[in-house]
Amino acid sequence: MRRGVGLAAFDRQEQSKRSFAELSSELSQLQVESLQSQLNQFRTALARFASSHRDSIKNDPTFRHAFQQMCSSIGVDPLAGPRKGGWWAELLGLGDWQYELGVQVVDVCVSTRERNGGLIEMSELVRLVSKLRGVGGGDITEDDIARSIKTLQPLGSGYQVVEIGGVKMVRSVVKELDEDQTTILGIAREQGGRVIEDHLIHGKGWTRDRARAALEHMLLRDGLCWLDEQDERSGRAYWVPSAMKWDM
């Protein structure tokens, strides 16, 4: 009798588990359907807003930034390319706009690479890209440039936004900056692009051999600086184009 009661209790327990599992499944399905309905309504409302403000989003950088921030807060990327953006790209044409901007970024980086070694200050890149786009191209921001660079990453081209001495710069070559190079670039920015060995020896406590080797590597191996062997003050100075201001 005890064994029978035990088996019956076990059967009731298993039945209860199955009942709870079925109820949980039904509730989960209802929740999924409700969430899907809410997402569809939200998508429709957001699409209506984006469509009615399409020109402002594409041409007004302040409005575009606010729109991007709003979308980012809910996990939507409005400027993703056609493959990732899906209906955003179809609705707004922003995927094509982003890739067009990416091509212009590449154009400027490649055309200035011989001069700066593939490292350009973000503000300078914005200025040159804006000049390339002309009056009808609409204003662009550093955030626009950074987003366009992300679209280039699948190409494995090495384009990346880096920060040196608190200043954003864009690297357009496949190579990492080591600690010594970063230090030299920071000093170059402070000195208007000009760096000499004594800056590193007295300012950073480097030995002369280390300072000379780091500068020579930047000159010969990486092409990130020029050498002036007739410098009026020291006789030998290195100029870092990416830290210099250019009028183009």
C-alpha angles and dihedrals in degrees: 000000000000089000091051093050089049093052092047091051090049091051091049090050092051091047090051091051091051091048093050091046091052091047091048090050092050092048092047091051091049091049091050092049091048092049091048090052091050091048091051091051091047092048091052093050093046092046091051091051093046093047094050091048097038096122093048092050093051099040108028111069094195093051091043092052092050090049091049091049091050092051094044090056089062097039099257123132107207095183099049115129123261093271093052101024098053109170092014090063091047095045101045106017086229093133090063090044091053094049091047089054090048091055090051091050089053091048092055095042093050094045091052098038095094088056102042103025094242098304119106132169113252094233090052091049091051090051095050095044090049089052090049092050092052129203095313095050096082126233118295132197137209088259090057090051092048091051092048090051089056089059088057095054096087087061090064090227096142097242110154141155111236132178120227120179091345092306123114115233134175120231114203101181131076100252136098122235112236124218094263092051091049090052092050092049090051091053091045090057090052092048098046092256098311120116130176130182092253091061088063097038098050099026100043103020094243123155116248091247091055093046093048094045093050093048093045091051090052089049103042106021103034105022092223097133145028128232123231108192092180099056109159095221106038106009091235125050136161121222120206108206094198089062094047127090115241129197108215 
